[in-house]
Amino acid sequence: MASVTVVDSSWLNLTSLLEFQGTLFWDQTEYPDIPYSDGDTYLQITDIQARRIDQLAYQYYGDSNLMWMILLANNKMLPNQFMGAEMIRIPAKATINSLLKKQ
């Protein structure tokens, strides 16, 4: 019988690196739902901000790696899906901290 063991977690803490019969692979990603909050910020982004969602994440969360939270909150899969003049939601930092503690 084959066994699956967890080797390490990804930098996003959302997936696990699994080993199955000597082969390593990433487990399926399960993204959290990002609840709405009174502390959310709504921002009409410029062309430059649309190209640099990582900088918005750094500005609001102090960590550019958290841009994936902004992507999820706006139903985007990739950063290049944002457009200048688009109104986006930036989840409250308290909401993001709460979600990260659950991981």
C-alpha atoms as one frame of an Amber mdcrd trajectory, in Angstrom:
protein
   0.000   0.000   0.000   1.338   3.467  -0.950   1.686   6.165   1.669   1.610
   9.938   1.374   3.710  12.036   3.727   3.785  15.794   4.134   7.305  17.072
   3.549   7.065  20.861   3.822   4.581  23.687   3.389   4.671  26.334   0.684
   5.629  29.956   1.306   1.914  30.810   1.148   1.089  28.242   3.838  -1.836
  27.094   1.709  -0.486  23.937   0.147   1.691  21.083   1.227   4.521  19.434
  -0.594   3.621  15.747  -0.642   5.690  12.664  -1.383   3.975   9.767  -3.102
   6.027   6.706  -4.051   9.220   8.781  -4.123   7.758  11.624  -6.226   7.243
  15.092  -4.743   4.259  17.197  -5.778   2.189  20.098  -4.470  -1.164  19.289
  -2.953  -4.225  21.190  -4.214  -4.425  24.776  -2.981  -7.379  25.666  -0.804
  -7.860  29.424  -0.735  -9.705  31.035   2.173 -12.816  33.133   1.725 -12.018
  36.749   2.505 -14.920  38.206   4.483 -16.034  41.791   4.057 -15.270  44.171
   6.899 -16.002  47.768   7.829 -12.226  48.254   7.748 -11.904  47.303   4.057
 -10.506  49.970   1.761 -11.997  50.623  -1.660  -9.579  52.193  -4.078  -9.788
  53.272  -7.698  -6.367  52.213  -8.897  -4.130  53.945 -11.400  -2.428  52.211
 -14.325   0.781  51.981 -12.303  -1.002  50.471  -9.281  -2.744  47.971 -11.573
   0.666  46.734 -12.699   2.103  46.593  -9.160  -0.424  44.977  -6.840   2.538
  43.795  -4.772   3.269  47.427  -3.881  -0.312  47.914  -2.700   0.067  44.840
  -0.500   3.246  46.301   0.959   1.561  49.682   1.512  -1.470  48.206   3.313
   0.013  45.095   4.970   3.745  45.724   5.175   4.370  42.572   3.107   4.318
  42.434  -0.694   3.932  38.638  -0.562   0.357  39.175   0.655  -0.763  40.486
  -2.731  -2.579  37.176  -3.210  -5.064  38.337  -0.554  -5.918  41.354  -2.728
  -6.232  39.029  -5.722  -8.663  36.744  -3.865 -10.724  39.654  -2.545 -11.206
  40.880  -6.112 -11.806  37.492  -7.783  -8.571  37.648  -9.775  -6.246  34.759
 -10.480  -3.250  36.786 -11.707  -1.924  40.261 -10.908  -2.035  41.307 -14.574
  -5.849  41.050 -14.559  -6.224  44.437 -12.856  -6.928  47.480 -15.018  -6.245
  51.168 -14.402  -9.308  53.099 -13.116 -10.765  49.852 -11.699 -12.302  50.034
  -8.224 -10.800  47.317  -6.030 -11.273  46.100  -2.476  -8.306  45.887  -0.150
  -9.278  43.752   2.834  -8.607  45.164   6.290  -5.260  44.231   7.806  -7.058
  42.766  10.840  -9.005  40.431   8.529  -5.810  39.291   6.811  -4.034  38.725
  10.144  -6.984  36.665  11.359  -6.930  34.489   8.216  -3.176  33.955   8.449
  -3.441  32.805  12.074  -5.870  30.063  10.981  -3.380  28.621   8.481
